[in-house]
Amino acid sequence: MIGASEVYRTKQTKMHYKVFAFVAVVFLIRLLFTTQPPVEYEHSWRQATGLMYARNYVETDANFFHPRIDDDSGGTGILVLEAPIMYYGMYLLSIPFGYQDWYGRLINLIVSSLGLCFLFLLVRRFFSERVACYATLILTTSLWLIFSRKTMQDTFAMSLVLMGLYCGFRYFDQGNWRTLIGYTALTALGMLAKIPAGLYLLFPVLYLMRYPVARKRMAWWGISTLVPVILSYLWYFVYAPYASERYGYWYNLGEPLMDGWRSLYQNMDRVLENYFFQSFHSIVFVVAYLLCWVYMVRKKEWNHLILFGSFTLLFGVYMIRSGTYFVQHNYYMIPYIPVMAVMIALALTRIPKKNWAVFFLIMGMAEGTAWVARDFTDSPREAYKMNLTEIVREYSAPDDRIVLVNNGNPIGFYFAHRKGWLQANEEPLSMDKIKEVSGKGARILIVNRHVRRATYNLPILYEDEDYRIYELGKYPGRFGLVD
């Protein structure tokens, strides 16, 4: 790693133009898929929540602190998870242009592409241009490739923090107030969007422990860092639990450390899959990552061991705290993937012959792209849910409430464009429950026939191979079930 005092004496080539051009080309290619409906092979479930937030900002309430879902169970629908930075951006775009669900993809794609460029600048600062180039290319074809175009805030948040770190290191060098303001604002937005992005604050702390920086700059950086830390604490540990209690919705605060460790231990096969394979979908890159650790230990590269080891330990605590959620969701690896990309790049640049390094780089990138390519197409197991928009429109008014019976995925509710109840249990709805929701305004009952087989002794309004729709509103005395 290059020392801080040596960074600006190191001759820089124009490699950054080539890297930025590559990022731009990948951006333009993925731009072609931006207007694709949110029915990919993975994570339509998680995207549905954000899409509901954005549309409800437009149609129901533009209060930033009241993000709402449609499956509101007859309540307010106010569900506070991470700060809805990107989803509010979708609302702001909707003011002049009208609402479109692909605004989230566009915002995420732009910000996450910039994040790749800033990763290059950060890595080049402390390593070499070649390492920075490789790391950027490796990150591009990792999970970053698909999650940077989903209506989810994971790579979006990481990119904002990477931009913020770049501004922070520039402030250490130059003492410019504008870069300090940029650091504070970008880091705060990133951590509010996804608090695990705050793990990257470790790097400027390690920097200050190793390299001399004027005390005044250190003090102002410390004061500025309190802004994202305090704002994130207030959102995640004060406001979100308060909103959960007030509005009656679940909120994820993670698991106690012992419970989280138990979850990881009992599902170690899935943990290892997420950690090693899901991150890059590349055997080449997995081997390179492991070899990097071996090389650092054998050569006693203490600077690198402290840098990567301390972050890995910190990420390990995050894994344990996440527990079951880490086991279930591969995107929980996203905060660690940029660091893994740098380590893989270091391993490849240590191959004596550059041609072989380039060969393995291309092989690993090709593996990753091939594994996730299908996510750029509509999934047959999800695409049929889009039909609910026209079906529900024909049999209910915009203000009517509905009941949707499926496996719990709310994307169908998003396409139905109605408020109401989502029934995910395998047991059919009871007569008492049907009477209850009907009394609260539910007018139709929709059963997803792909995942739920129960039939109801109610008037059938519509039926096809995907859905059966029952009428509720006009027949309060005829409720019953047929198993």
Salt bridges, closest charged atoms under 4 A:
GLU40 OE2 - ARG105 NH2 2.87
GLU40 OE2 - ARG149 NH1 3.92
GLU40 OE2 - LYS150 NZ 3.69
GLU42 OE1 - HIS43 ND1 3.60
GLU59 OE1 - HIS417 NE2 2.92
ASP61 OD2 - HIS66 ND1 3.62
ASP61 OD2 - ARG68 NH2 3.17
ASP70 OD2 - ARG55 NH2 2.73
ASP70 OD1 - LYS419 NZ 3.58
ASP72 OD1 - ARG401 NH1 2.78
GLU82 OE2 - ARG46 NH2 2.70
GLU129 OE2 - ARG124 NH1 3.22
ASP154 OD2 - LYS194 NZ 3.72
ASP173 OD2 - ARG125 NH1 2.57
ASP259 OD1 - ARG262 NH1 2.91
GLU273 OE1 - ARG270 NH1 3.29
GLU301 OE1 - HIS304 ND1 3.02
GLU301 OE1 - ARG350 NH2 2.67
ASP375 OD2 - LYS150 NZ 2.67
GLU382 OE1 - LYS385 NZ 2.96
GLU390 OE2 - ARG393 NH1 3.00
GLU436 OE2 - LYS433 NZ 3.92
GLU436 OE2 - LYS440 NZ 3.24
GLU463 OE2 - ARG449 NH1 3.16
GLU463 OE2 - ARG468 NH2 2.63
ASP466 OD1 - HIS450 NE2 2.54
